[in-house]
Structure formats: structure tokens, C-alpha cells
Amino acid sequence: MKRNEERKLINVFPGVVEIEELFSCIEKEFTEDEYAISLLEEKFFTFYKSGISEEEKLALLIQAAIELTTQEAPKWEMIAARILFLSFMRKLNETMREYEIKSFYEKIVFLTKEGLYGKYILETYTKEEIDDFEKYLDLDRNKLFNYSGLELLLSRYIIRNGKGVAFETPQEMFLGIAMHLAMKEEKNRTLWVERFYDMLSTLKVTMATPTLSNARKPYHQLSSCFIDTVPDSLNGIYRSIENFAKVSKFGGGMGMYFGKVRASGSSIRGFQGAAGGVIRWIRLANDTAVAVDQLGVRQGAVAVYLDVWHKDLPEFLKLRTNNGDDRMKAHDVFPAVCYPDYFWEEARDNLEGDWYLMCPHEIFSVKGYALEDSFGDEWKEKYLECVADERIEKRIIPIKDIIRLIIKSAVETGTPFTFNRDHVNRANPNGHRGIIYCSNLCTEIAQNMSEIEEVEERIETVDGETVIVTVTKPGEFVVCNLASLSLGKLDVEDEQEVSEITSYVVRALDNVIDLNFFPVPYAKINNEKYRPIGLGVSGYHHMLAKHGIAWESEKHLEFVEKIFSRIHYAAIEASSNLAKEKGSYHYFEKSDWQTGEYFEKRGLTDEKWSQLRQKVEVQGLRNAYLLAAAPTSSTSIISGTTAGLDPIMNRYFLEEKKNGLMPRVAPELSLETYWLYKNAHYIDQSWSIRACGVRQRHIDQAQSMNLYITNEYTFRKVLDLYILAWEKGVKTIYYIRSKSLEIEECESCSS
């Protein structure tokens, strides 16, 4: 191998000491022949033209490393990241000299004056504290990034001014977020800053995209997911649309339950046939998603949920399909269907039978109860009672035809998402306070819901001026705060490490509740009463491959039972310890947590779990909801691992981006892991469903689980997957990802 000073490549960067140091480090770290600097040099000179700037030279050097990245030599993406970081730091250091910023404290002062940092950081911490925090910065952790992760973090997450000039390093970003998350800690605050920084900068934990983006900034909306129950009234519907607009403005994704809205042709104030049905209102939500984008980055995102027995279901199932009346379409929303057990029982045992669709308003008018307010055996009894009641008009459709519409839409559009409402409500640890109608945009949140009610509208005089005051009861407007354990980065076999990191992130998420900027007041009220969090995972396939476990194996199921049991236990214990320190959530009394029913329902009755049960009963619990597995699409790229719970799509490919090619390589790809990284579409999906069922026992909310199908799947085969998921206790299914279908990723819940 050539010495640095003998190379032509060094001559291209005369006097640039950092380049020589970088090449020296690469040679020491990447000793295999396939990572020889001579290969980089050879590739570089196929692009190089004399007379270009140093910035352009570095860009070509990065491109050379990217193009050398292959399945056989995957570590070139790590080398590309080193060169990208060097290029970035050269510009950043120049900016720091220009603005005469010499320390982290001076940088925060400057960014605060510029309106890029929230004033609350300097109001909370002293100069001496911030100077001490600067010592925590570990520059070696920049080497943990692969090219894809570093490029995404630098382009979208670090602080830049209005002209796009960067003012923050990745490590300073993590430290700024840690400082924000530790602000409410009254004891050992500096210790918690360090612990939060360590868990983030080692890439063992990723906070959700809104937290990564907005913590430390003036508008610190940190939550990912919001869910609203749409009332059956004009004012109520428009209030829900307005709430969605406000949530979208600050980067949140939304779930909207339309199951209470009367069907097309129903009566309004006694006039039969006057109601336009849910589709018209969903189109309004669709237009709002387009009109009110998420912080100018992407259009708003909303999932709309409807019960499988609602009279407008057939039209609902055609919302995103490409054929039919365009006036009945809403291509920018994500439809989801809520299923009771009885529907899947009929689909399995009586596929030739009929299904009865009815209007919720008509049921309430005739029977005096809302069918959607019950679940399980009670729901089935009331449903059959409504079917038998001749006063209630029915739309009768063979159940086979309903399923055909569902599967046709799923194959063509990836939706509707699936919400198995009986599974969800039976497992609800806070059933004493209400019911769960639907999930969120990415199907992992399951929390109590109720509609906002208008009490009165009155005229008052304030400071001599006449004002109109609208009084509302806040209902239960769901908001959830997300983070993920990166299973491929953690030593999941080390019970102590899993327990410690889990306790840190539970505390950080609990702090998010008190530190958050809420786009609507209803969210703040509900968040403070339930204090819900959603701890999930990323790097699931990475973890399996790293431990030599094939996806399609019993060993997979045994392993994840052990790992998720460990996470489950650690999360409950951490929340209980927090309750001892800071108090339980408002509705803890009579909850399944307090009575012990939570553990009974899940068969968690051995000595270890019994001790935890007793601890929760005595100490309480800080958070009403704890675990939820989100998709983590972008944040898993940052941490260099696989997304969420999904198997990978490809071991290796080059993705075309605006600024060039982007290598996507399965993490830690090697001869040992190569065959363990099986393409998602070639995996027997029954293994994914069975694994989801195993994990569900240890997740109190739900999971963003996708199913991957090919053109070889028949109607019957897809139906069998739905039925198997229901039989295995799976609460929700996210996308049906057909091999020929491009799916739009959800960024809001990325954690």
C-alpha cells in the first residue's frame, strides 16, 4: 500500500493536514485489502478535473467512496461518512471563525439571540454548567455514523439559519437535546444531561423526529402522534379539522376516528336523506392535509378510521383507489378499518354469509346507545340486536364482497390499515376510564379516547369589548411521545444494560410531557392526566442477524419473547420508580396497573413478575401507557440500523437522491449475516405475524407491523394472513406492502 506522501491524491489537497490525518486513520482502522486508499484514489481520478475548488474535490472524494460501497465491501459507506464529516467540519469551523464563536456556551448565546435556540436553555443552565457539559462531547462518536445516517442528520436535523448555514455539530445537537430533556430534573440534573447525551450519541436510543428536530428550539413541539374523536355535529367536525390543521402546522401526524359521524342518507333534524355521509368530511381532512403542511417540509398526514359495520364502508374502501367517481376520492389520507372479533369469526367460519352495515346515528336514535362504545361480547350482542331490529335500515352485503373490497384496496394502495378493536380494548390497562376507538397515523398508539363536547356559546364583555366565548369539555384528545431502543446497537443479552438504558429513556420521555409545546390545549390536558409515552424499538432485523437468528425460525420467536420481556419489565419498573419519586398519573387508582389485572391478563404471574406487580401496587405508576413500536423510518437511518420491526427490503442498493447516489447497506453485512438478511417480500409472512403475537404480550399499546406480499398472493392467501393476525392477538396492521407498490413513509412517528 502506498504511503500518503507518495500519493497523487494528497497532492490534490496540498497542505490540508486533516486529509492526511483522515487517510492515516482509515488505513489503521480498515485494514482489509478491499478498503485500500489506493482504490479510493483510483476511483477519485475517474471524476477529477483540475481547477475545481477544495469543496468540490471533497464532494468527488465522497462520491468515490459511495461508489466503492458494495455488498462485498460495505464499510466504504463508513469511510464516505468520515470524508463527509471532514468536509462539513471545515465549513463549520470557518463559520465559527467568522462569527467569533469559541465555545459551546458562546454558540448557545449566539443561537438564542438569532432565535434558533429557545431562551429557556440559558434561563435554566448557568455558564459554568454549560462549560462542564461541553466536556461530555465525545468526538469519537462521530465515527459511529454511516454515510446515509450522517447525511440525513446534517441535512435535516442540525440547526441551520435561514440561509442554510450550519451552526451545530451532531454531538452538540445530541447535547442540546439532552439539556432540554433534563431541564425538569430537580435532583442530579447534570447527571441526567450526561446520561441522556450518552444514550443518544452512542445511537443506542433515538428520540422521535419531532423531538430530534425541535428540542432546544423556540417552538419545541416534541410529540409525534395525535388522535381525535370526530363528533357527529357540524361544529364538532369543523373543530376536529381545525385541530388537525394546528397539529400538522407543527409537524404532528394525526389519527381521526369518523365512526360516530352519521352515514350518507341519514336524517338531519328529522329530515330523512339529508346527511352527506363521512366521505365528504374526509375529503375536507384530505384538503387540510395538503393545505397545511408539516413545517414546510412535507404535506400533512392523517389516517382516517371507520368501523367495518358503518354504512359508508364500501365508499370508504375506495377512497384511494384509481377507479370510480373522483368526487368520492381522497388520495392524500390513509384509510383504516376497525374490526370486532365477530367480523373475523364470520370471515373464517361463514365466508358465504351476509354482513350488515348500519348508521351509528340511526342506531343511537332507535336503541339509545352508541354501538361503537362497546366491545367484545357486549358489542356482538348489541350488533345482533340491531340487525334484528327492523326499525334500523341496513345495507346488506356478502361478507366475501366486503373482504374483496378490503383486499383490493390493500393490494392497490397499501391501505386500509387494520385496527382489531376487541384485542385493543381487552388489553387496555385503563379501561376503567373509557374506550379506545382507533389508533394513530402509524397504528402503534392505543389510548383512551372521547370526543370534545361544546357546552355553550355565550356573549361576554371584556375590557369594555363584546366577545363571544365558546365553552368546551376537552374530552380525551390523544397525544403520544415516542422514542426507540436501537436493538442492533444495544447488547440485548446484557440485562443490566437493557434495564439501565430503558430506565433513562422512560425518564426522558416522561420529561417530554412537561417540556412540550402543545399545538392544541386539549392535547396538553390529556397528556398531563395520563402521562402516556411510547417506547418502541428499531433495528429488529439487525438484532436477529447479529445474533445469527433466521427470521423464519422458532429460535426467532423464543429470542424475542426473552428480549421483549426484558424491555417490558424494565419499562414498568422505571415508570414505577418514577412514580415513587414524582407521583403517579391521575387515573392510576382502579386501573389494571393498580389492581394487578394487567399482569393477570398477560399471564405474567411468576415470582419475578409478581414482585414487580407488588411494587407497582405500592409505588404506583408514572405513565398510563408505556410501550408502542413505531416505524422509525428516518431515525433508524441516522442510527445505522434497520427500520422498526420490519425485515429489510434489500441487503444493498444505491438510492438516487437530489445530490447524488446514496448507498443503503444492511447493517453489519458480512459473510456471516448475508443469508440472515432475507428480503421482506420473500419471507413467509406467517412468521412475522407469529412474532408480532409474541411481542404483543409485552407491549401495552400496539405495533407498526407491515405485511409484504407479492403478485403470487391470492385473495384467500391474503385473507388467511388477516385471520392469522387476529388469531394471534395482533392489535394492528400497518401497510400491506405489495412488491410492485411504492409506499409513502410516515415521518411524523419516526423514532
N, C-alpha and C positions, 0 to 999 in steps of 0.2 A: 504494500500500500504506500502511496506517495506521501512524503512529508508535506505539511501545509505550505511551507515557503517555496516548495518546488512546483506548486500547482498553478496553473493558469487562472483558476477560479479566484485565488487570493489576490492575484494581480488585478482582477476586475474591481476589487474593493480595496484600493490602496489605502493603508493607514487605518482601516476600520478594525480596531482591536477586537470588538465584540464578535465579529465574524470569525476571526481566528480562534477565539476562545470557544465559540459555539462548535466549530468543526472539531476541536480538540475534545470537547465533552462528548460529542456524538461518537467519535472513534472509541472512547473509553467505555461508553455505555452500550453501544450497539456493535458488538464485536464480530457478528456473523458476516460472512462474505457478501451476502445479499444486501447489506447496508453499508457497503464501502462508499466513502466520499467520492471516489473516482467515478462511480455510477451516476451520482448526482451531478458531477462536473460534466460528464458526457451528455447527459440529458439537457442540462442548462444551456450548453453551447449550440444545441439544435434550435433554441429560441433567440439566443443573444444577438443583439445588433449594437455596434459601437455608437457612442454618443448619447445613450439613454441615461436618465437620472438614476441615482442610487435607489430611490424608492421603486422605480420600475425594475431595476436589477433584482431587488429583493422579491418583488412580485413574481418575476420569472423563476427565481430560485424556489419559491413556494410552489409554483406550478410544476416545476420539475419533480419535486418531492411527491406531490399529489399524483402525478402520472406514473411514478415508480411504485405507488401503492397497489399491491395485488393480493390475491388470496395467498400466494406463496411468500410474499414479503409485506405483511400487513403493518409492520412497525414504521414504515415510511410515513404513515399519517401522523405518528408521534413526532417524527423529525420535521414534518411540514409545520406542525404546531409550534415547535421551537423557533423555526425561522419566522413564522407569523408573529410570534410574541416579540422577538427581537425587533422586527420592523415596527410593530406597534409601540414598543417602549422608546425607540428612537424619536418617534413623533411626539410621544407624551412628554419625554424629558425636555424636548425643545419647547413645548407649550409651557411647562413648569418654569423654565428659564425666562420665557417671555413675560410671564405674569409674576415672576419672582416669588414663587411658592416653593418653600424649602422643607416643610414638614407636613405631616398628616393634619395636624391641628390648623395650620395656616390654610391648607386646602379646604377644610370644612368651613372655616371663616369665609373664605372667598366664595365657595359654592352657596353658602347661606345668603350672602349679600346678592348673589346673582339669581336667587330664587330657585336654585336647583336642589338645595338641601333644605329640609324642614328646620325652622328655628328651634324646634323642640329639642334637637340634639345638643346644641350649645347651651340651652336652658337647663338641661338635665345633667350634663357632664362638665367637669372643670377642665381647664387646660392641662393640669397635671395628670388627670385621669386619662385624657386622650393621648398625651405623650406616652403614658405607660402602655396604653392599648397598642400604640404603633409598634411596640417591641414584640407583640404577638405575631406580627406579619411574618409568615414563613414563605420566602420566595421560592423555595424548592417545590412547593405545592403547585406552582405553575406548570411543572413538568408532568403533572397528572392528566393534563388536558390532551385529548387528541385534536386533530385539526378541525373536525366538524364542530366539536363542543366549544373550542376556543373561538372559532369564527362566529358562531351563533351568539356566544356571550358578549363578545366585543361589539357586534353589530346591533344587538337589541337590548342588552341589559345594563351595561355600564352607563354612567352618567355622561351625557354629551350636551353641549349648549345648542342653541337654535341653529347654529351653522354646521353642526355635526362634529365639532371638535371634542375629542375625548378628554376627560379630566380625572379619570379613575382607573386604577388597575383592577384586575379581577380580585386580588387579595383585599384591596381597600373596599371593594364592593361587598365582599363577604363580611368584613369587619364592620362596615356601616350598617348592614342588615342586623348583625349580631348586637350592635349597640342599640338599635331601635327595639329589638325583641327583648332586651334585658332592662329596658327603661323602668318598668314597673316593679322590678325586684328590689325589695327594701333591705334584704339581707344578702350579703356577699354578691353585690351587683357586678363587681369587676370579675369575680369568678365565673358568673354566668355569661358575661361578654366573651370570656375566653373559651368557655365550653361551647357556646353557640357558634363562635367563629371556627373552632376546630371541627365540629361536626359538618359544617358547610364547606369549609375549604379543603377538607380531605375527600369531599364528594361522597361521603357516606350517607348524607341526608340532603335532599333537595326540597326547598320550600316551593309552593305553587307559584306559577308565573306572576300573578298579581303581587305576591309578597316579594319575590325577587326584583320585580320591576319598580315597585312603589315604596317599599320600606326605605326609610331615610329621606324621602322626598316630601314636599309640601302637601300634596294630595295623596295620602297614604291609604288608599283603598286596597286592603290586603286579602280580601276574600275572593274565592273563585266562583262559588255556586250559590244561586238564589232560586227559591221555588215559591210560587204564588198560587193560591186557590182562586180561580176566577169565579165571581158570584154571578147569579142569574138575574142581573139587573143592569140597566143602561149605565148608571153611574158607576157601578161596581166594575163592569167590563172596562170602561174607559180608565178607571183608576188603575186597574191591573196593567193596561197598556202603558200608562204613564210611568208606573213603577218599573216596568221592563225597560223603557227608554232611559230612565235615570240610572238603572243598573248597567245598561250597555254603555252609557256615556263614560263610565269609569272602569270599563274593561271586564265586567262580570258576565258570565253566561247564565241563562235562565231556563227554568222548567215551569211550564204553565199548565195547570190542570183545568180542562174545559168540561169535565164530566158533569158539572152542575148546570151548565147552560142548556136551555131548552132546545129541542130539536126543530128542524125545519118543518113548517106547517103547524106547529103547536100554537096555542092560544096566547094572546096578549090582552090583558084586561077583559077577558071574556070573549074577545073576537077570535074565532077559530081561523086557523090558516095564516095568521099574521106574522108569525115568527120566521125569521130568515135562516135560523139554524147556526151551528157552530162554525161552518166553513167561512161565512162572511167575516166573523170576528177573527178567525185565524189568519185570514188574508190581511187584516189590519195589523196583526202582530208581525206578519211577514214584511209588510211595508215599513214597519217601525224598525225591524232588524236591518233593513237596507238603509234607511234614512239616518238612524242614529248609530254610527259606527263605534267600535271599541277603541277609544283614544286615538282615532285617526289611523290606526294600524290595519284593522280589518273590519268587515261589517259585523253587526251584532249577531248573536247566535242564540236561538231559542228552540227548546224541544216542547212540543205541544202534546199533551196526554189526553186520551179519551178511553172510556170503558168499552169493552168488547160487546156490551149489550146496548150501547147508545144507538138511537135510531139513525143518526147521521154517519154511522160507521162506514158503510160502503163508499160514500163520497170522501170520507176522511182518508181511507186507504188508497185513494187515487190522487192525493194532494201533490205528490212529487213525480208521478208517472208522466210519460211523454205523450200519451194519447188521451183524447176526451176534451171536454169543454174547458178552454183556458180560463174562463171566468170562475171555475171551481178549483183552480190550482193555487198552490203556494210553494214555489220551488225553493224558497230560502229558509223554511222552517224544517224541523226534524220531527216527524210524527212518531208517537209511541203509543202502544196499546196496553191497557191494564186488564189482566186476565184473572178471574177467580179460578179456584181449583176445579169447579164444576165444568168449566169450559173445556179444560184439558181432559177431564174424565170422559166427557162426551166425545171429544176428538179421538180418544184412544179406544173407547168401547162402543161408540154409537155414531160412527162417521156418516152413516146414511140418514141420521136423524135431522130434525129442524132446530134452528136457533132463533130465539125471539128477541127482536130489537125494540126498545121502548124509549119514550121520552121521560127524562128524570122529573121534569116539571109536572107532567101529567100524573106520574106515579105519586108525587107528593100531594097533588090536588085531590086525588082519589083515595089514597091509602093513609095520608097523613104522616108518612115517614119518607126520608130520603134513602133510597136503596143503596146508594154509594156510601152511606155512613155505617154500614155493617160489613162484616167479612166472615169467611168460613161457613160453618153450618147455619148460622143465623142469616147470612146473606142468601145462601141457597134456598132456605125455607121461604124467605120473603120473595125471592125471584120467582119461584114456582107458584107462590100465592098470586103474584102479579100476572103471571102467564095465564092463570086460571080465571082471573077477573075480567069479565067481558067488557067492563066499562073502560078498560085501558086498551087503546089501539096498539096493535102490534105490526111490526114489519117482519114477516116470517121468511127466512132464507135458510136453505140447507146448510148445515154446519160445514160440509165439504166445500161449498162455494165461498163461505167466509174465509176458510183457510186458504183456498186458492188465491183470493184477493190479497191476503197477507203475504203469502209466499211470492206471488208475482211482484208485489211492490218491493219485498226484501231483496229479491234477485236483481231487480231492475235499478233500485235506488239505494240499497243497503238498509233501508228502514221499512217498516216501523221497528223501533226499539221495543223490547219486551219488559213488562213490569208484572211480576207474579204477586198480586196484592195480598193473597192469603198467607203466603210464605212470609212476606214482609211484615204483616201486622201480627201474626202469631209470635214472631221473634222480636217485636218491638218492646224494648225494655221500659218504655214509658207509655204503655197502653192505657194506664190509669188516667192519662191526661188527654187522650184523643186518638185520632186515627191518621194513618198515612195513606194519602190518595195516589201519590205518584212519586217519581224521582226527579232528578235534575237533568241538565243537558247531557251529561255523560253517564248517567244511570248508576252512579255509585252512592248517592246520598239517599237516606231513608229516615225521615224525621217527621214528627207530628206536624200536621197542617190544619189550618182553618182559615176561612175567608175573612177579609177585612169588612166590617159592618159599619154602615153610616147610621149614626144615632140621630142627628138632627142638623139642620142648617138654620142659623139664626142671624139676625141683624143686631150689631152692637155699635156703640160709639167709643172710639179710642182716640184720645187726644183731640176731641172735637170733630173727628172724622168718622163717617159712617163706614163700617166694614162688615163684610159677610164672613161668618165663622162656620166652618163645617166641622162637626164633631164626629170622630170615628172611633170604633173599638178596633184595636190593632190586629186582632186575630193572631194567627201564627204564621208569620212570613219567614220561611226557612232561609238561613244563610249558613254556609259551612266554610271552615278554614282548613286548608289542605297542606300536607307535606308527605314525603315518601322516604322510606328507608331504601337505600340502594343495595339490594341483596347481593349483587355481584361484587360490590366493594367492601361490604361487611364480612367479617369472619363469622358466618352464621352458626358455625359449630361451637363458637365461644359464647357460652350462655351469658357470661358476665358482660362481654362487650355489647351483645344484643340488648341486654337489660339496661345498661347504662345509657347507650345511645337512644333507646326508646324513651327512657325517662327524660332525657334532655329535650327531645323533640316534642313530647307531650307538654312539657312546661312551656316551650317556645310557642306552641300553638295556642295554649291557654292564654298566654300573654297577648297574642294577636287579637283576641276578643276585646281586651281593654284598650288596645293601642290603635284600633281600626278607625278609619273614616268610613262611615256608612252612607251609601247614596240615598237611602230612604230610612225614615225613622222607625218604620215597622221592623226592619231588619235588626236595628240596634236593640229594641225592646226584647225581641225573641232570643237574640244571641245572648243577652245578659241573663235571661231566665233559664235557658237550657245549657249555655256554655258548650255548644257542640263543637267537636273537632273531627277531622277525618284523616287519620294516619293511614297511609297506604304503602305501597311498595313499587319500586321499579327494579329492573334487572333480574326478573324472574327466570327467563330463559338463560341468561348469563350465569346465574347461580347454578342452575341444573347442569349446564355444560361444564362449568368449572369443577363441579363435584363428580363428573363422569357419569351423569344420570341421563338416560334416554327419556324423552318426553313420553313415548308410548311404552310405559313400563309400570309395574306395580311398585317398583322402588321409588318412582316419582311420587306416587300417592303417599307412601309411607314417609318419605322425606319431608314433604310439605306439611303433612299433619304435625310432624315434630317441630318444624321451624315456625309455622303459624301459631301453634300452641304456645311456643316460647314468646312470640311477639305479643300475642293476646294477653298472656299472663302479665308480661312486663308493662303493657299499656294500662291495664286495670290497676295494677299495683301503684304505678306512677300517679295516676289520677286520684287514687285513694290517699296517697301520701300528700298530694297537693291539697286535698280536701281537709286533711288534718291541719295543714299549715294555713290555708286561706279560706276554708269553708266549702260546703257542698253546693251544688247547683240548686236552684229554687224549688224544683219539683222532686227532689230525691225521696222524700217520705212517700211510702206506699208504691214506689217504683219497683220493678223486678230486681233492680240492683239491691234495694234495701231489704226486700223480703227474701232474697235468695233464689227467687224463681228463675232469674237469668241463668244461673248455673245449672239448675234442675232441668230446664228446657233443653240444654245443650249436652246433658249427660256429663257435666264436669263435676264429678262427685268424689274423686279420690282424695286422699289426705291433703295433698298439696293444694288442690283447688278449694277444699273445704276450709283450709286455713285462710286462703285469700277471701273466700266468702265471708268469713267471720270478721276479717279486717275491714272489709267494705261496710259491713253492717255497723261496726263500731265507729270507724273513722269517717264514713261517708264516701262520696264520690264527687269529684270536682266537675266532671263533664258528663252530661246526659247521654251523649253519643261519642264514640271513641274512634272506631276503625272504619275506613272506607277506601277501597282501592281504585284510584283514578287512572286515567290513561297515560299520563306523564310523557306525552309525545316529545315536546321540545326540551323539557328539563332532563330527560334521560339522555338526550344527545349531549347536553352540557357535561353530564357526569360520565359520559363514555360507556353507557351500558344499554341494555335492551329496554324497550318501552313497556312500562306497566307489567301486566300479567301475560302479555302476548308472546307467542313464538315469533321468531324473526321471519321476515318475508324473503330475504336473500342473505347468503353469507357475505357476499361482496357485490357492490355495484358502484358505478360512478353516476352521481346525480348532477344534472345540469342546472346550475344556478345563474343568476344575472351576472355575477362576477367571475364565472368560470365553473370548472368541474369540482364536485365535492365527493371525496371518497366515503363510502359507507361500508364499514367492515365490522363483522360480528366481533364483539369484544373478546380479547384473548384467543383469537383464532389461531389454531395450531393443528399439527397432525393429530393430537390427542382429542381436540374438541371439534374438529371438522365435521365428523359424521353425527355428532350430537346436536349440531345446529341444522336441524331438518327444516326445510321451507314450510311455513304455516299451512299452505294450501295442500301439502302432501301428507299432513298429519291426520290421522284418524281423529275426527272431532269429538268422538265419544270420550277419548282420553282427556281432552280439555274440559269437557263437561263434568266428568267424574272428579277431576282435580278441583274444579270450581266448587263442587259439592263438598269436598273435603275441607277446603279453605273456609267455606261459608259458616261452618260451625264456629270458627274463630274470628269472624268479622261481624260485628253487631249491626252494621249497615249493609252495604252491598258492594258489588264489584263491577268494574267496567270490563266485561268479557266479550270479546268478539268471536264469531264463528266464521271459519274460512271454507268456502265451498268452490267447487269447480263446475264446469259445464256438464260434468257427468252426473251431478246430483239430480235425482228425480224429485217430483213432488212428494212422494212417500218418504224418501230419504231425508229431506229437509224437515218434514213433519215429525219424523222419528227423533230428530235432534231436539226439537222443541219439547216433545213429550218427555224425552230422557232428562232434559234440563229440569223440567218441572218435577219429575220423579226423584231427582237427586237433591231437591231442595234449593236449586239455584233461584235467586231472587230476581235477577235482571239479566237481560242480554242486550248488549250494545249493538254494534253493526253486524249485519251479515255481509261479509266481505267476499264478493264474487271475484274470481281471478281476473275477469275482464272488466271489472268496475273500479273506477277511481273514486276514492272516498276522501272527503274533506275532513282534515283533522280538527279536533277541538283544541283550541289553545287556552281557553279560559281556565280549564281544570288541570292543565299541565302542572304536575307537581313533582 
